[in-house]
């Protein structure tokens, strides 16, 4: 909404000291916002992990009464929601925030203030959703919240608890923030690339960020509409999803999965991008088949919009529709296979450096292929009638989300941690973390394939003994302890490195892309001079054919700060105020408080217009002495 | 290093960036409207024995509302022309006219909704009613926000003697939004009203 406006020469204000809580609350710097996203996502990840831990404890033994059935419903609902909407997706968005402008050779994203609005909306949505635990019970109808479970009555006899209202409003608020992020990243990537960075010179991580953002822009609206309709059903007693009054339960499912399937690629594409950065650097050779990789991402995104009904094979759409969606779903395996083979071909013949990031990347290749294979199995409608609603599905989704997204994001954390913090992670602790995580996730989730095939339904809170479920469930729960130990070691390693880690220097991995040309952590202005990009793998080109330093692009500066200064947007509390207004509005909707809603709407509209018309003089940040 | 490669791309200014951002936002908004259109088309037969579109819709009233909204787009075009020509007084006048026409449209819609409600088509009466009010009302909210936006631009021009070229993008961004809202109305007029009257 607010672009960085040109200030007349010398009118920028002196920089605001960047420390303390205030600096974080008012920041518009993409690196700080990226860190805020990643730290918040880690916090939610721990919460979602605890929920998973309780679920597995309950299921460890038959006839268990550790947790009530009602609480169990809330736990698996919130576990899915938290991991998808509040952990994996925002962590990817945080990573994109921090890394992509650096890889583009840019000073910030296209709309720095809008970026802050996105973050605060995400955090508000996450807190609204989780506040349900304290305000009468969490949502309990599963993460996709099918009608009629979500309209009350069936699951919630008696006075209708408000859990689903928190689902509706929490996801809506976070979702709006996500759409704004998507718009911001598309404009950033298509408009702020350093001179010389043609599309086919963009790093793969930038490509996946771009395509992910396009998916966000077009996939979230059906969810927004769906949540709005459900809100009307619950607040104004309309009957969009009420069959008894002529409504359609399938309407919810169709709109949900039109969002939900692209969402799967929103979760996995940034992970693909990170793997595509790590594998070449640690193989010490260029990525194999770069154009094919780009084409594969674009094709996956295109197909992502045509497969949603494979989540609904069993609802009775008929053999023709099922066959069409089965075919389109299986076709996705082709571009995905292209990516797998290209990663393997990059590794082949490379001089491998088996540091922790590469270990995670190679682990990802193994587990993601297992998850992809069970995905193709699920895409066969007659077989899906057997798998549907069983633990086989739980095994599949966890192989692609834990074995896929999570392993790749852990690879990305270990790869970019030195850039973000300026400190190196300890490699020995990193390896311990990796092997425990890798072993733990396989011990936890591999038995679930068999549990599903043996007939164990998903989402049951307990099961009778001697059905053939006992041993495998116990193994699965033991796996969670191994997985948890690995994650704790990885977290402890990061905590330790923040204080005691060796200094990383700008380029600890002999990197190939622009972010490794600047200091670690990067200065506020990223690049003292906007670089000229002279080839794919821009930094490697300079190392190979130049003197290893970036060449400044002549005439790339669009504003003319005094010599030795960079002109950057000023911090502002308005994004936080705007998100606060939206939060007030959301709670007012949950509790049907009209006057409070009006107050919230007033705050929202006022802060939007203040943001639009505030003429930011910007701040003049002095260049560091040894700026590249 | 002076020789820039052939594919050197110009870096964009804030105006161009904002215009592009608005286009993306409107693309996203189109998908949102598409979802509501799909909902309406799925549920428009579910009248629960109550009044249907064919019984209620008054095409003359809707035609007047359509005329009001579409002429606001013409007037906004005149405002942009005044902006380019530096005629600030004309810009203010045309902007004010656009906002007033938008307000008139919202007023007509409110009158329309009230008359339907009086004839039994309340919000939760049937799924047809809910889907109709959700889709058309969501568009009405868009017009209302547009009126607020145009009003804020009017206030912006009133606080200075002339609009500097570096602020032109603020008006272009709002106009993109306003034209979009008009185009959506044309689709609503065809799909909801004409098709609804045809039965």
Interface residues (C-beta under 8 A of the other chain):
Chain A: X3 X4 X5 X6 X110 X111 X114 X179 X182 X183 X184 X186 X187 X190 X191 X192 X193 X195 X196 X197 X198 X217 X218 X220 X221 X222 X224 X225 X226 X228 X229 X232 X236 X237 X238 X239 X240 X245 X246 X247 X248 X251 X254 X255 X258 X530 X532 X534 X551 X552 X553 X554 X556 X558 X605 X609 X612 X613
Chain B: X1 X2 X4 X5 X7 X8 X9 X11 X12 X13 X14 X15 X16 X17 X18 X20 X21 X24 X25 X27 X28 X29 X30 X31 X32 X34 X35 X36 X38 X39 X42 X43 X46 X47 X48 X123 X124 X126 X127 X130 X131 X134 X138 X148 X152 X156 X166 X169 X170
